[in-house]
Amino acid sequence: MNAVAAMPQFRVWIVTCENWQPQSPTDVPRRAVALEPAEEAIMSAEEAEAYRVGFNQLALDDEDDRWAIAVPVRARYEGDLTPGEVVGG
């Protein structure tokens, strides 16, 4: 397994939380309802944290009821090509 594959990967999701009032952009709700992915891309821990904190700071400033959380994921490339495979037709 290469070093890149061993690094944790995350997807940032936009969520909503009932009866929860965050105080800081780094707060994480105990329970949330997923609304949509913030981005389609998978991110490193550092990228996900920067995105999450930035989004959440704007949400706090705007008194928005949406929040961003980072969820650990594992990418699977089902249906991906293999070397030498003919494509098209």
MDAnalysis code that builds the backbone (N, CA, C; Angstrom):
import MDAnalysis as mda
import numpy as np

u = mda.Universe.empty(267, n_residues=89, atom_resindex=np.repeat(np.arange(89), 3), trajectory=True)
u.add_TopologyAttr("name", ["N", "CA", "C"] * 89)
u.add_TopologyAttr("resid", np.arange(1, 90))
u.add_TopologyAttr("resname", ["MET", "ASN", "ALA", "VAL", "ALA", "ALA", "MET", "PRO", "GLN", "PHE", "ARG", "VAL", "TRP", "ILE", "VAL", "THR", "CYS", "GLU", "ASN", "TRP", "GLN", "PRO", "GLN", "SER", "PRO", "THR", "ASP", "VAL", "PRO", "ARG", "ARG", "ALA", "VAL", "ALA", "LEU", "GLU", "PRO", "ALA", "GLU", "GLU", "ALA", "ILE", "MET", "SER", "ALA", "GLU", "GLU", "ALA", "GLU", "ALA", "TYR", "ARG", "VAL", "GLY", "PHE", "ASN", "GLN", "LEU", "ALA", "LEU", "ASP", "ASP", "GLU", "ASP", "ASP", "ARG", "TRP", "ALA", "ILE", "ALA", "VAL", "PRO", "VAL", "ARG", "ALA", "ARG", "TYR", "GLU", "GLY", "ASP", "LEU", "THR", "PRO", "GLY", "GLU", "VAL", "VAL", "GLY", "GLY"])
u.atoms.positions = np.array([
    [0.858, -1.181, 0.000],
    [0.000, 0.000, 0.000],
    [0.893, 1.229, 0.000],
    [0.604, 2.195, -0.876],
    [1.460, 3.372, -0.922],
    [1.069, 4.370, 0.164],
    [1.942, 5.346, 0.419],
    [1.748, 6.299, 1.517],
    [0.514, 7.155, 1.314],
    [0.205, 7.523, 0.074],
    [-0.966, 8.362, -0.188],
    [-2.245, 7.612, 0.165],
    [-2.336, 6.359, -0.202],
    [-3.536, 5.566, 0.089],
    [-3.714, 5.362, 1.588],
    [-2.622, 5.368, 2.354],
    [-2.705, 5.143, 3.795],
    [-3.127, 6.402, 4.561],
    [-3.036, 7.564, 3.942],
    [-3.414, 8.813, 4.605],
    [-4.933, 8.898, 4.729],
    [-5.429, 9.361, 5.867],
    [-6.886, 9.489, 6.012],
    [-7.447, 10.464, 4.984],
    [-8.623, 10.147, 4.468],
    [-9.293, 10.992, 3.505],
    [-10.665, 11.362, 4.059],
    [-11.141, 12.528, 3.685],
    [-12.386, 13.040, 4.224],
    [-13.248, 13.635, 3.123],
    [-14.532, 13.657, 3.400],
    [-15.480, 14.366, 2.558],
    [-16.213, 15.315, 3.486],
    [-16.338, 16.560, 3.078],
    [-17.036, 17.545, 3.890],
    [-18.502, 17.559, 3.477],
    [-19.368, 17.448, 4.474],
    [-20.817, 17.451, 4.252],
    [-21.437, 18.654, 4.934],
    [-22.468, 19.198, 4.292],
    [-23.276, 20.250, 4.897],
    [-24.424, 19.544, 5.617],
    [-24.628, 19.927, 6.854],
    [-25.630, 19.269, 7.695],
    [-26.501, 20.324, 8.367],
    [-27.571, 19.859, 8.968],
    [-28.397, 20.695, 9.821],
    [-28.539, 19.989, 11.162],
    [-28.672, 20.771, 12.217],
    [-28.731, 20.212, 13.566],
    [-29.873, 20.864, 14.325],
    [-30.729, 20.035, 14.902],
    [-31.825, 20.564, 15.711],
    [-31.347, 20.830, 17.130],
    [-31.824, 21.926, 17.696],
    [-31.566, 22.253, 19.100],
    [-30.076, 22.244, 19.447],
    [-29.274, 22.806, 18.577],
    [-27.835, 22.877, 18.823],
    [-27.343, 24.247, 18.402],
    [-26.635, 24.922, 19.261],
    [-26.113, 26.252, 18.988],
    [-24.594, 26.239, 19.123],
    [-23.881, 26.172, 18.008],
    [-22.414, 26.177, 18.088],
    [-21.900, 27.530, 18.583],
    [-20.785, 27.483, 19.258],
    [-20.145, 28.699, 19.777],
    [-18.874, 29.049, 19.011],
    [-18.318, 28.053, 18.326],
    [-17.043, 28.214, 17.635],
    [-17.102, 27.463, 16.305],
    [-16.383, 27.928, 15.288],
    [-16.403, 27.225, 14.003],
    [-15.794, 25.827, 14.047],
    [-15.137, 25.492, 15.154],
    [-14.560, 24.156, 15.278],
    [-15.481, 23.193, 16.027],
    [-16.632, 23.679, 16.506],
    [-17.581, 22.813, 17.212],
    [-18.112, 21.729, 16.281],
    [-18.342, 20.544, 16.848],
    [-18.870, 19.414, 16.086],
    [-20.145, 18.930, 16.776],
    [-21.252, 18.864, 16.033],
    [-22.498, 18.417, 16.660],
    [-22.460, 16.931, 17.000],
    [-23.190, 16.544, 18.035],
    [-23.299, 15.120, 18.384],
    [-24.157, 14.385, 17.376],
    [-25.167, 15.073, 16.853],
    [-26.102, 14.460, 15.919],
    [-26.470, 15.496, 14.865],
    [-26.522, 15.067, 13.603],
    [-26.842, 15.981, 12.514],
    [-27.531, 15.216, 11.393],
    [-28.216, 15.952, 10.540],
    [-28.861, 15.372, 9.371],
    [-28.121, 15.873, 8.131],
    [-27.612, 14.944, 7.335],
    [-26.854, 15.304, 6.130],
    [-27.766, 15.940, 5.096],
    [-27.326, 17.062, 4.522],
    [-28.067, 17.736, 3.464],
    [-27.443, 17.472, 2.092],
    [-26.146, 17.730, 1.984],
    [-25.458, 17.559, 0.702],
    [-23.952, 17.610, 0.922],
    [-23.198, 17.006, -0.006],
    [-21.742, 17.162, 0.094],
    [-21.378, 18.617, -0.195],
    [-20.426, 19.142, 0.536],
    [-19.967, 20.511, 0.303],
    [-19.211, 20.592, -1.019],
    [-18.448, 19.565, -1.317],
    [-17.675, 19.435, -2.552],
    [-17.703, 17.977, -2.955],
    [-17.541, 17.704, -4.209],
    [-17.493, 16.320, -4.673],
    [-16.158, 15.657, -4.347],
    [-15.127, 16.463, -4.223],
    [-13.776, 15.930, -4.039],
    [-13.560, 15.342, -2.655],
    [-12.690, 14.357, -2.599],
    [-12.185, 13.816, -1.335],
    [-11.008, 14.689, -0.936],
    [-10.886, 14.986, 0.355],
    [-9.858, 15.912, 0.828],
    [-8.952, 15.260, 1.860],
    [-7.771, 15.840, 1.996],
    [-6.881, 15.443, 3.090],
    [-7.469, 15.990, 4.387],
    [-6.929, 15.557, 5.503],
    [-7.399, 16.049, 6.796],
    [-7.233, 17.567, 6.896],
    [-6.113, 18.063, 6.417],
    [-5.847, 19.501, 6.488],
    [-6.807, 20.290, 5.602],
    [-7.055, 19.797, 4.394],
    [-7.979, 20.474, 3.474],
    [-9.397, 20.472, 4.033],
    [-9.827, 19.335, 4.556],
    [-11.173, 19.221, 5.104],
    [-11.350, 20.140, 6.306],
    [-10.354, 20.207, 7.164],
    [-10.446, 21.062, 8.349],
    [-10.514, 22.534, 7.960],
    [-9.691, 22.946, 7.007],
    [-9.713, 24.342, 6.561],
    [-11.066, 24.696, 5.942],
    [-11.597, 23.807, 5.121],
    [-12.900, 24.039, 4.486],
    [-13.985, 24.111, 5.550],
    [-13.990, 23.141, 6.445],
    [-15.007, 23.048, 7.495],
    [-15.015, 24.298, 8.376],
    [-13.865, 24.701, 8.848],
    [-13.772, 25.856, 9.737],
    [-14.164, 27.143, 8.992],
    [-13.738, 27.278, 7.752],
    [-14.104, 28.460, 6.966],
    [-15.606, 28.547, 6.734],
    [-16.202, 27.433, 6.335],
    [-17.653, 27.399, 6.113],
    [-18.390, 27.717, 7.412],
    [-17.959, 27.090, 8.494],
    [-18.647, 27.266, 9.765],
    [-18.510, 28.684, 10.318],
    [-17.392, 29.325, 10.059],
    [-17.240, 30.722, 10.496],
    [-18.244, 31.601, 9.760],
    [-18.401, 31.380, 8.458],
    [-19.405, 32.135, 7.698],
    [-20.809, 31.830, 8.201],
    [-21.080, 30.563, 8.525],
    [-22.394, 30.176, 9.040],
    [-22.674, 30.884, 10.373],
    [-21.679, 30.961, 11.229],
    [-21.849, 31.675, 12.502],
    [-22.111, 33.162, 12.266],
    [-21.333, 33.764, 11.366],
    [-21.476, 35.193, 11.071],
    [-22.852, 35.512, 10.491],
    [-23.376, 34.607, 9.649],
    [-24.660, 34.822, 8.979],
    [-25.847, 34.237, 9.741],
    [-25.574, 33.622, 10.889],
    [-26.609, 32.933, 11.664],
    [-27.363, 31.923, 10.801],
    [-26.609, 31.212, 9.984],
    [-27.132, 30.169, 9.102],
    [-27.322, 28.898, 9.922],
    [-28.374, 28.142, 9.656],
    [-28.601, 26.918, 10.426],
    [-27.914, 25.701, 9.818],
    [-27.160, 25.911, 8.755],
    [-26.384, 24.816, 8.164],
    [-24.991, 24.814, 8.787],
    [-24.367, 23.643, 8.781],
    [-23.057, 23.469, 9.403],
    [-22.261, 22.498, 8.555],
    [-20.954, 22.548, 8.610],
    [-20.100, 21.635, 7.855],
    [-19.399, 20.681, 8.809],
    [-19.367, 19.424, 8.419],
    [-18.629, 18.417, 9.176],
    [-17.741, 17.643, 8.208],
    [-16.658, 17.099, 8.708],
    [-15.764, 16.269, 7.901],
    [-15.991, 14.818, 8.279],
    [-16.208, 13.993, 7.275],
    [-16.494, 12.577, 7.488],
    [-15.364, 11.754, 6.875],
    [-14.736, 10.866, 7.650],
    [-13.697, 10.017, 7.065],
    [-14.305, 9.064, 6.036],
    [-13.651, 8.946, 4.899],
    [-14.131, 8.073, 3.829],
    [-12.979, 7.251, 3.269],
    [-13.357, 6.209, 2.526],
    [-12.376, 5.384, 1.822],
    [-12.838, 5.316, 0.376],
    [-11.983, 5.732, -0.542],
    [-12.335, 5.741, -1.967],
    [-12.241, 4.328, -2.535],
    [-13.245, 3.960, -3.328],
    [-13.243, 2.683, -4.050],
    [-13.501, 3.000, -5.509],
    [-12.679, 2.490, -6.354],
    [-12.788, 2.787, -7.777],
    [-13.415, 1.620, -8.520],
    [-14.619, 1.251, -8.143],
    [-15.317, 0.173, -8.824],
    [-15.587, 0.576, -10.267],
    [-15.300, -0.330, -11.174],
    [-15.508, -0.044, -12.592],
    [-14.368, 0.714, -13.239],
    [-13.296, 0.990, -12.499],
    [-12.153, 1.711, -13.054],
    [-11.469, 0.856, -14.111],
    [-10.732, 1.481, -14.985],
    [-10.010, 0.768, -16.041],
    [-8.819, 0.004, -15.472],
    [-8.392, -0.983, -16.203],
    [-7.166, -1.702, -15.883],
    [-6.201, -1.492, -17.035],
    [-4.885, -1.542, -16.781],
    [-3.925, -1.342, -17.854],
    [-4.173, -2.331, -18.997],
    [-4.184, -1.812, -20.214],
    [-4.370, -2.627, -21.415],
    [-5.827, -2.791, -21.820],
    [-6.751, -2.336, -21.000],
    [-8.187, -2.477, -21.317],
    [-8.549, -1.549, -22.480],
    [-9.312, -2.069, -23.428],
    [-9.771, -1.285, -24.569],
    [-11.003, -0.482, -24.153],
    [-11.009, 0.815, -24.471],
    [-12.103, 1.700, -24.099],
    [-12.810, 2.188, -25.349],
    [-14.139, 2.225, -25.303],
    [-14.909, 2.794, -26.404],
    [-15.684, 1.718, -27.148],
    [-16.349, 2.194, -28.182],
    [-17.070, 1.245, -29.043],
    [-18.439, 1.063, -28.614],
])
